Amino acid sequence: MKLANLPRVNSLPGLAFIALLLAVLPLAVALLTSTLYVNRLNQQGQEAIHQATILANASQTMSDSLIAMERSARQYNVLLDKELFNVYLEHRATFNETLRQLADVPMKAGIGTLQQQIREAESLIYEGLQTVLLGTEESAQLLAGFDAINVKVKMIRDEAVELKSRAVEKLQQSARRAKSLMLWQLAGLLPILLFVVYMFAARVLKPIRQLDAAIRRLGRGELDGPVTVVGPHDLQELGLSLDWMRQRITELEGQKTRFLQHMSHELKTPLTSLREGSQLLSEGTLGPLSEDQQEVAELLKHNVLRLQRQIENLLRFSVAQSHQVAVNSSVFPLAELLEEVLRDQQLALQNKSLQLQLETEPLRVTADREKLRTVIDNLLSNAVKYSPQGGLVTVTLALRHQQLEIVVQDSGPGIPEDERERVFEAFYQGSIPARSAVRGSGIGLSVCRAYVHSLGGEIMVQPSSQGARLCVLIPQPQ
């Protein structure tokens, strides 16, 4: 493998390669050690069994040759036939050759002594057959020496059986030791493997969590802080790509905000003329109006005011999106603020014949008055928009646990559970159509959330058996 083709160390493939190497290397060493140990035991066992087999075969050959030698010698002692002596010599040659081969096999000292004794005893018989008078008592005593040789050959055969048994037992013990060695190696390698896995996971999971947090921040629209990823090179590059995307989104958001600001300012100038003209018509300043003309003038005035509020919401939304929300806190009576909001919403409430139920307390609160007014106005406007003709709108203002609680509930179709978070997103209209002739811009609740957050509070959709129930909590100083 060329060096250029190797994965970079500070990258995911490089870390995976190193982790694999660190995990496999101890296993390979343990496997090699176990293999060498087992091979050595196998070689030792094979050598022991081979020696025992040679010893058993040699003892059996010597025993057979010794029986043939004894039979030929006894027949020769009785019949004095030279051919029988030649047969004896043939078997003796086989016997001595086997005894000589046995001497080449490394054995323990006791077997070597037996070999020497057998060789000496057989030599005495061989020499005696040539010097002792055959057919006499002396020759019979000489031939009785075969019994002693048979005993010694049997001792060699018994030693072969014992040697084979010891070799098998030694192999079994060695196998148990090899198994124990492998278990100990496995027990020693397990912590190493766990440590390698932990280090790899720590090296990789931390930047992945950083990426996940950055993606979630981008999803929430938090574009201020840079995306920083510390970890493998490729994950760092991914973090740089995310930061580039964040900067690009920031630029696009700035362009969108400037567009909204410019368009809103451009719309406010002709809208001011329309509002003043409709007001002059409605008040009869330009002359008396018929009943139908008066109704049209009121309708024109109402919709101009609605359009003005929507343009103001766009301006507020653009300011909130640019994170330039300034808080000017003051202490003021909440009842006066509510009366102002109700005056602005009075015509909308009358047009839909809505019943308004107020549950308020005489409170003086600390907050940004204009922002709190916008929040209540948008919540009430949203409730009017979704309430049916002749429905009920409830507004609750209370101080609980050092928090100002504002609850606005309508009698409309409510908000589905899976949309309770999304209704605060900009331009989100929801799946349930509004019961109003004029469709909203979808930024009222988004402005509410931005203003409530700037006041250190929270806004939420609460469960309700009928209609939508929106709750605002704003902390108050003790």
N, C-alpha and C positions, 0 to 999 in steps of 0.2 A: 504494500500500500504506500502510495506517495505521501509525503508529509503534507502537501497542500490539500489532500483529500481527507485528512483527519478533521473531525469536528473541533470547533473552537472550544477552549476550556470553559470560557464564560458565556455559555449558551446552553439552551435546553438539551440539544443532542450531545454536547460536550459533557454536561453534568450527568446525563443518563449513561453515557459511555463510562465515565469515571465511577459512577455508582455501580454499574454492572461489573466493572473490573474489580472494584473493591469487594463486591459480593462474591464473584466467581473465584477470585484468586485464593482466598482461604479455603474454599471448597475444593479447589483443584489441589492445593497443598495437602489437605486432609485425605483426599482420594488417592493422591500419589503415595502418601505415607502408608495408608492402609493397604494399597496394592503391593508395595514393596514388602511390607510385613507379612502379608498373606503369601506372597511368592516365596519368601524365605522359609516360612513354615511349611509350605508345600514341598519345597526342595528338601528340607530336612526330613520330612515324613517319607518322601519317596526314597531317599537314601536309606533310611532305617528299614523300610519295608523291603527294599531291594536286597539289603544285606541279609535280612531274615529269610527271604525267599531263596537266596543263594545257599545260605546255611542249611535250610530245610532240604533243598534238592540234593545238595552234596551229601548230607547225612543219609538221605534215602538211597542214593547211588552207592555210597560206601557200605551201607547195610546189605544191599542186594549183592554187591561184589563180595563182601565178607562171607555171606551165606554160601555163595558158589565156591569161593576159595576153600572154605571149611569142608564142604562136601567133596570136592576134588581131592583135597589133601587126605581126608580119611579113606577115600576109596584107593588112593595111591598107596597109603600105609598098609592096606589089607591086600590089594591085588598086585602091588609092585609093578604096575603097568606104566611105562614111560610116557604114554600118551596122556594118561590122567595127570601126570606132573606138568605136561605142557599146557593142559587146560587150566591147571592151577596158576601157571605163570601168566596166562592171558588175563584171567580175572584179577590177578595181583597187579598187572600193569594198569588196568582200569582203576583199581583201588588206589594205587599210588599217585596216578595222574589226578584223580579227584582230590586226594589229600593235598597234592601240591597246589592245585588251583585254589583250594580253600585257604591255603597259607597266604595267597595274594590279597585276600579280602581282609580289610582292617577289622579286627575283632578285639574283644576285651581279653585281658591276660589269661583268664581261666581257660578259655577255649584254645588259646595257643598252647597252653600246658598239656591239654588233652590231646591235641594234634601230635605233640612231641612224644607223648606216652604211647599213642596208637602206633606211630611210626616205629618206635623202638621195639614194641611188643611184636609187631608183624615181622620185623627184621629178624628177631630171635627165632620165630617159627620157620621163616624161610631158610635161615642158615642151618637150623636143626634138621630140617628135612633132607639136607644134603650131607650131614655128618652123623646123625643118629641112626642106629640100626633100626630099620623099619620092622614093624610087627612086634616090637617089644614093649615092655611096660614103660620104658623111658620115652618112646615115641608117642605113646598114648598120653603121657603127662604133658608132652610138648604140645600136642594138638588141643589139649584142654585150655591152652592160652587164648583160643578163639573166643571163649566165653567172656574173658576179661575185656577183650577188644570190643565185643558186642555191647557190653555195658557202657564203655566209654563212648561208642558211636551213638547209643541211645541218649546219653547225656548231652551230646552235641545237638541231637534232634529236639530234645526237650528245651535246650537253650534257644533254639531257633523259634520254637512256638512262643516262649516267654518274651523273646526279643520283639516278635511281631505284635504281641499283646501290648507290650510297653510302647511300641511305636504308635499304635492306634490310640491308646490312652493319651499319649503325649499330643497327638494331633487334636484330639477332642479338647484337651486343656488349652492348647494354642488357639483353637477356634473360639473358645470362650473368652480368652484374653483379647483376641482380635475384635470380637463383638463389643467387649467392654471398652476397648480403646476407641472404637468408632463412636460409641455413645458419649464418651467423655469429650471427644473432639467436637461432636455435634453440640453438646452442652456449652463448650467453650466458644463455638462459632456463632451460636444463636445471639448472644448479646452484641457481637460485632455486626452481624447482619441487621439487627434492630437499630443499632447506632447509625449504620450507613443509611438505612431507610429514613430514619428521623432527620439526619442531616440533609438528605436530598429533599425530603418534604419541606423542611424549614427553609431551605434555599429557594424552593420553587413556589411554595404556597404563599409566602409573604408578598412577593411582587404580584401574584395573582389576586390576593386580597386587595392590594393597592389599586390594581386595575379595576377590580369590581367596585371599590369605593369611588374611584374616579368616574366610572360609567354611571353609577347611581347619582353622583353629584351633577353630572351633565344632564341626566334624565330629569332631575329636579330643577334644572335651570340655574344651578349655582356655578357661574362661570368666572368667578373672581380669581380663585387660587389656581396656580399652575398644576399640571398633572406631573407628579414626580414618581418614578418607579425605580427602586434600587434592587438590582438582582441580575439575572442572566442578560446577556447582551441583546438577544432577540426580544425579550420582554421589555427591556429599556427602549428599544426601537419602537415597540408597540405603544409604550407610554408616550414617546415623542410624537407618534402619529395622533394619539388621542389629544395631546396638548395642542398640536396643530389644528385639529378639528375644533377644539375649544376656542382657540383664537379666531378661527373662521366663523364659528357660530356667534362669537362676541361681535365681530365685525358686521355680520348680517343682522344681529339684533340691534346694533347701533344704527344701521341704515334703516331698519324698520321703524325704530323709535323716532328717528329724525323725520321720516316720511309721515308718521302719524302726527307728530307735532306740527309740521308744516301744513298738512292737510287740515288739521283741526283749527289752526289759526286762520287759514284761508277761508274755512267755512263759517267761522264765527262772525266775520264782517257782514256778509249778506244775511246771516241768520239774525243779527242784531236789528237790521232794518226790517226784516219780516216780523220779528217780535214786536218792535215798536209800532209798525203799521197795524198789525192785528190788534194790539192793545188800543190804539186810537179808534179803530173800527168798533171794537167791543164796547168801549166806553162812550161811544156816540159823539166823540169830539168832531168828527167830520160830517155830522148830520145824523138825524134820526134814522134808525134801521127798522125794517119790518121784522116780524117774528122769525121768518125763515132766514133773513139776512143775519139777524142776531145769532141764531143757532149756528150758522156757518162761521160767523166771526169767532164764536166761542170755541168751536171745533178747531178752527185754524190756530187760535191762541194756544189751545191745549196741546196740539201736536207740535207747534213751534217750541213750547216749553219742554216737551218730551225730547225733541230733537236736540235742544240745547243741553239737556242732561246727558244724553248719549255722547255728545261731542265732549262735554266736560269729563265724562268717564273715560273717553279715549285719551284725553290729555293726562288724566290721573294715571291711567294704565301705562302710558308711555313713560311717565316719570317713575312709576314703580318698577317698570322693567329695566330702566337704566340705573336702578339702585341709588337714586338721588332723593329718596324720601326723607324729608326733614321733619322732625317732631318738635312742635311748639306746645308744650304742656301748659295748662292753666287749670284753675279751679273754677267751676261754673255749675249752676243748677241744671240738673238733667231735664227737669220738666220744661224749661224754656226751649231747650234744644228739640225736644220731642214735639212741642207745639209748632215750631218752624217746619219740621218735616211733615207734619200732618196738614199744614196749610198748603204745602206744595203738592201733596198727594190727594187733597180734598176732592178735586174734580174727577180724578181717576176712580176714587172710591164711589162717588155718586154715579158715574157712568155705568158701573157694574152693580149698583145697588148693594154694595158690600156692607156687612155689619162689622164694626171695629170694636173689639173688646180690649181694654187697657187694664193691665195689672201692674201698677207702678207704685213706687214709694217716693216720698220727698227726699231726694238725694242731691248732694253736692259731690261731684266726682272730679278726679284729677286725670286729665287726658288732653290730647290735641283736639280742640273743639271741632274744627273743620273736618278733620279726618273721621271723628266719631259721628258727626252729622252725615257724612257721605256713607258711612257703613250702615247706619240705621235707614237712611233714605233708600239705598240699594236693596237692603233686605226687604223693606216694605214694598218697594216697587216690584220686586221679584214675587212676593206673595200675592199682590194685586194681579199680576200678569197671569199667574197659574190658577187663581181661584175661579170657581164657576160663578155665573150670574146669581146674585143674592146670597153668596157664600159668607163665611165668617173668617175674619183675620184677627188673630190674637197677638198682642204685643205685651211682653213681660219684661219689666226692668226691676232688678233687685240687687242687693249687696249681700253676698254670701261668702263667708270664709275669706274676707279681705279681697274679694274679686267682684267686679261689676259684671253681672250676668244679664245679657240681652237675649231674649228668646222671641223669635217671630215664627208663627205657625199659621199656615193657610189651610183651606179645606179642599185643596185640589187633589190631583191623582197621586201626589207624593213623588219621592225619588227612589228609583230601584236601588237595591243594596249594592249592586256592582257598579253603580255610578256615583256613589256618595263621595268618593275622593275626586273623581274627574270633574264634578260640577264646578270645582274651584279653578280648573284650568282655563286659560284664556281662549275665548271663542268657542268653547264647548257648549252646544245647545241642548244636549240630552236627547233621549229617545222619545220622550213624551212631549208633544207640541204644546206651546203656550196657548192659553185661552184668551188671546188678545189679537186685535186686528193688526197691531204693529209688532213685528218680530224684533226681539232685542238683538244687541250686538254680541252677547255672550261673554262680556268682560266685566259685568257688574260684580259677580261673586269673586272674580279674580282680583279686582281692585279691593274688595272687602278683605280678602285674605292678606294682601300686601300691606294694607293699612293696619289691620289687627296685629300682624306680626311686628310691624314697626312700633306698635304700642306695647310690645312684650306679651301679647295675649295669644289666644288661639280661637279658631272658628271651626265648627264641626256640624255635621248633619246627625241629629239624634233620631233614634227609632221613634216612630209615631204610628198610631193606629189609623189615623186619617190625615192626609195632607203631608206637606213637607214641614219639618221642624228644624230650624237652623238656630244654633246657639253660639253666642260670642262670650268669651271670658277674658276680661281685662284686669290685671292686678291693680290694686289700689294701695297707696301708702298707709301705714298704720297711723 
